[in-house]
Amino acid sequence: MTSLARLVEQFDPGEPFETPAYWLQGGTVFNGLSAALSLQAILHRSAAGLPPLKSAQVTFISPVTQAQTFNSRVFRHRRSEVSVTVDCMSGDDLALRTTMLFAEPRVRQATLEPLECRSYKVPSHCQVQEVDRQVVTACGCHFEMRPAGGSLPVSGDENSELLMWVRHQDAQGVDPAVALIALVDSLLLADTNAFIDPAGITSASWTIDLLQPAAGGQWFLINAFNQQAREGYSMQDMEIWNESGQRVLWARQIVAMLT
């Protein structure tokens, strides 16, 4: 089984990349991995280095069912900001398009800190979440999860909040921003809490924001909650907090309900 650390080590954006079977999510490559590799492709090709990742907008266009290639282009480069677009191809088909903003910190007096993370048990005091292969797809084996509150996927619970401590099985040496993007998509969507049986859902678009440069860590607390659902689509927000109680990432997904 190829870990994220091993996969990134093998990844060469200049060559078609065949994703190992244990990184599949139904009939496609795990969305979080495709987005993370899009960032890795940019970092690999940037010999001069880039400022920290600040934001990413991902549009999922078609399933990844063939070898992936990544085509990147810098379309704006200012003194403190760089904007880059990456097209992830599945064979000859465009699978996802990602636009990323990299930005240097600005010296300003005004600051506003987010609300503190609510108090939860530390990961060592939470039970390990056993993987149900009927619910979690193959890629779930790359993450260790420990419920910290909220509801569980496919539990029939109307509470649309998921709260889980999550860590990679192995992300040693992986750029922290790459690891975070792969991690934030590790949970089943909060929409699935109310399901009694597994059903088809897929991400249509994804926005990711990091207020400060990504930093490494072991455990991260992911809080995912469904804001609204109607006409076959739902809007889900996600926050990631580190073990020190700092919010390190905010994300939003538009989710298509297939069945």
C-alpha positions in Angstrom: 0.0 0.0 0.0 1.6 3.3 -1.1 1.5 6.0 1.5 1.2 9.7 0.7 4.9 10.2 1.5 5.9 7.4 -0.9 3.5 8.5 -3.6 4.8 12.1 -3.6 8.3 10.8 -3.7 7.5 8.8 -6.8 5.4 11.6 -8.4 6.9 13.3 -11.5 4.6 16.0 -13.0 6.5 15.7 -16.3 5.3 12.1 -16.9 1.8 10.5 -16.9 1.1 9.4 -13.4 -0.7 6.2 -12.6 -2.4 6.4 -9.2 -2.2 3.2 -7.0 -5.5 1.4 -6.6 -5.6 2.2 -2.8 -6.0 5.9 -3.6 -9.3 5.4 -5.5 -12.6 6.9 -4.4 -15.3 4.9 -6.1 -14.7 5.1 -9.9 -12.2 8.0 -9.7 -8.9 9.0 -8.0 -9.5 10.5 -4.6 -10.4 14.1 -5.1 -8.1 15.3 -2.3 -5.2 13.6 -3.8 -5.7 15.0 -7.3 -5.9 18.5 -5.8 -2.8 17.9 -3.6 -0.9 16.6 -6.6 -1.9 19.8 -8.5 -0.1 21.8 -5.8 2.8 19.4 -5.8 3.2 19.8 -9.6 3.5 23.6 -9.1 6.0 23.3 -6.3 8.1 20.8 -8.3 8.3 23.1 -11.3 9.0 26.3 -9.4 12.8 26.4 -9.2 12.8 30.0 -7.8 10.4 29.1 -5.0 7.0 30.5 -4.3 5.4 32.4 -1.4 3.1 30.4 0.9 -0.1 29.1 -0.5 -3.0 31.4 0.4 -6.0 30.1 -1.5 -7.1 27.5 -4.0 -10.3 27.1 -6.2 -10.9 23.7 -7.6 -13.5 22.7 -10.2 -14.1 19.0 -10.6 -15.0 18.4 -14.2 -14.8 14.7 -15.0 -13.7 11.5 -13.2 -10.0 10.6 -13.1 -9.9 7.1 -14.7 -6.7 7.2 -16.6 -3.1 8.3 -16.1 -2.9 11.9 -14.8 -0.9 14.7 -16.4 -0.6 18.2 -14.9 -0.2 21.3 -17.0 0.5 24.5 -15.0 0.7 28.1 -16.1 1.6 31.3 -14.2 -1.0 33.9 -15.3 -0.2 36.7 -12.8 3.0 37.5 -11.0 3.2 40.6 -8.8 5.7 41.7 -6.3 4.1 39.8 -3.4 1.6 37.5 -5.1 1.7 34.7 -7.7 -1.4 33.2 -9.3 -1.1 29.8 -11.0 -3.6 27.6 -12.8 -3.2 23.8 -13.1 -5.2 21.5 -15.4 -5.2 17.9 -14.3 -5.8 15.7 -17.3 -7.1 12.1 -17.2 -5.8 10.8 -20.5 -7.1 13.3 -23.0 -10.0 14.6 -20.8 -9.8 17.6 -18.4 -10.6 16.2 -15.0 -10.1 19.2 -12.7 -8.9 22.8 -13.0 -7.3 24.5 -10.0 -6.4 28.1 -9.5 -4.0 28.8 -6.7 -2.8 32.1 -5.1 0.6 32.3 -3.4 1.2 35.4 -1.3 3.9 36.9 0.9 2.7 38.2 4.3 1.9 41.9 4.4 3.0 44.2 7.3 -0.2 45.7 8.7 -1.4 46.9 12.1 -4.9 45.5 12.0 -5.4 41.8 13.0 -8.5 39.8 13.8 -8.2 36.4 15.4 -10.8 33.7 14.8 -12.9 32.4 17.6 -11.1 29.8 19.7 -11.6 26.2 18.9 -14.2 24.6 21.2 -12.8 22.3 23.9 -12.6 18.7 22.8 -10.9 15.5 24.0 -7.3 15.2 22.8 -6.8 12.5 20.2 -5.2 10.1 22.6 -8.5 10.1 24.6 -10.7 9.4 21.6 -11.5 5.9 20.2 -10.1 4.9 16.9 -12.8 4.9 14.2 -12.9 1.5 12.5 -13.1 1.7 8.7 -16.4 0.3 7.3 -15.5 -0.8 3.8 -19.2 -0.6 2.7 -19.1 3.1 3.6 -15.5 4.3 3.2 -13.8 3.8 -0.1 -10.3 2.4 -0.6 -8.5 5.7 0.0 -9.8 5.8 3.6 -7.0 3.4 4.7 -4.4 6.2 4.4 -5.9 8.1 7.3 -6.4 7.4 11.0 -9.6 8.9 12.4 -10.9 9.4 15.9 -14.4 10.8 16.4 -14.4 13.9 18.7 -18.2 14.7 18.6 -21.0 15.4 16.2 -22.5 12.5 14.2 -21.1 9.7 12.1 -21.5 9.1 8.4 -24.4 6.9 7.3 -25.8 6.9 10.9 -29.3 8.1 10.1 -28.7 11.2 12.3 -30.2 14.5 11.2 -27.3 16.4 12.8 -25.3 17.5 9.8 -22.0 18.1 11.7 -18.9 15.8 11.5 -16.1 16.3 14.0 -13.1 14.1 13.7 -9.4 14.0 14.7 -7.5 12.9 11.5 -3.9 12.2 10.6 -2.1 10.7 7.7 -0.7 7.2 8.1 2.5 8.6 6.6 3.2 12.1 5.3 6.8 12.3 6.3 8.7 14.8 4.2 5.6 16.0 2.3 5.1 19.8 2.0 2.6 20.8 4.8 0.2 22.5 2.4 0.1 19.4 0.1 -0.5 17.2 3.1 -3.3 19.5 4.4 -5.2 19.5 1.1 -5.1 15.7 0.9 -6.2 15.6 4.6 -9.1 18.0 4.5 -11.0 15.8 2.0 -10.4 12.6 4.0 -13.9 12.6 5.7 -17.1 11.5 4.1 -19.2 14.6 3.4 -21.4 15.8 6.3 -24.4 15.2 4.0 -24.0 11.5 4.6 -24.8 11.7 8.3 -28.6 11.4 7.6 -28.1 8.5 5.2 -29.1 5.0 6.3 -27.3 3.3 3.4 -24.4 4.6 1.2 -25.5 6.8 -1.7 -23.8 8.5 -4.6 -22.5 12.0 -4.0 -19.6 13.9 -5.5 -17.8 17.2 -5.1 -18.5 19.7 -7.9 -16.3 22.6 -6.7 -14.0 23.3 -3.8 -12.6 26.5 -2.2 -9.7 26.3 0.2 -8.2 29.2 2.2 -5.2 29.4 4.5 -4.8 32.6 6.5 -1.2 31.7 7.6 1.4 29.5 6.0 0.7 25.8 6.4 2.7 24.1 9.1 3.3 20.4 9.7 1.7 18.4 12.4 0.4 15.0 13.4 -3.3 15.3 14.4 -5.7 17.8 13.0 -9.3 18.3 14.1 -11.7 18.5 11.1 -15.1 20.1 11.6 -17.4 19.6 8.6 -21.0 20.8 8.5 -23.7 21.0 5.9 -25.0 24.6 5.5 -27.8 24.0 3.1 -29.2 21.5 0.7 -31.8 21.8 -2.1 -32.4 20.8 -5.7 -29.8 18.1 -5.7 -26.9 20.1 -4.4 -25.6 21.0 -0.9 -23.1 23.5 0.5 -20.6 22.2 3.1 -18.1 24.1 5.1 -15.0 22.6 6.7 -12.5 23.9 9.3 -9.2 22.4 10.2 -7.7 23.1 13.6 -4.2 21.9 14.9 -3.6 20.4 18.3 -2.7 23.8 19.7 -6.2 25.1 18.9 -5.3 27.2 15.9 -7.5 27.2 12.8 -5.1 26.4 9.9 -7.6 26.0 7.0 -11.1 26.9 5.9 -12.8 25.2 3.0 -16.2 25.1 1.3 -17.5 22.5 -1.2 -20.5 22.4 -3.5 -21.7 18.8 -3.5 -23.8 17.1 -6.1 -26.3 14.4 -4.8 -26.3 11.7 -7.4 -28.9 9.4 -5.9 
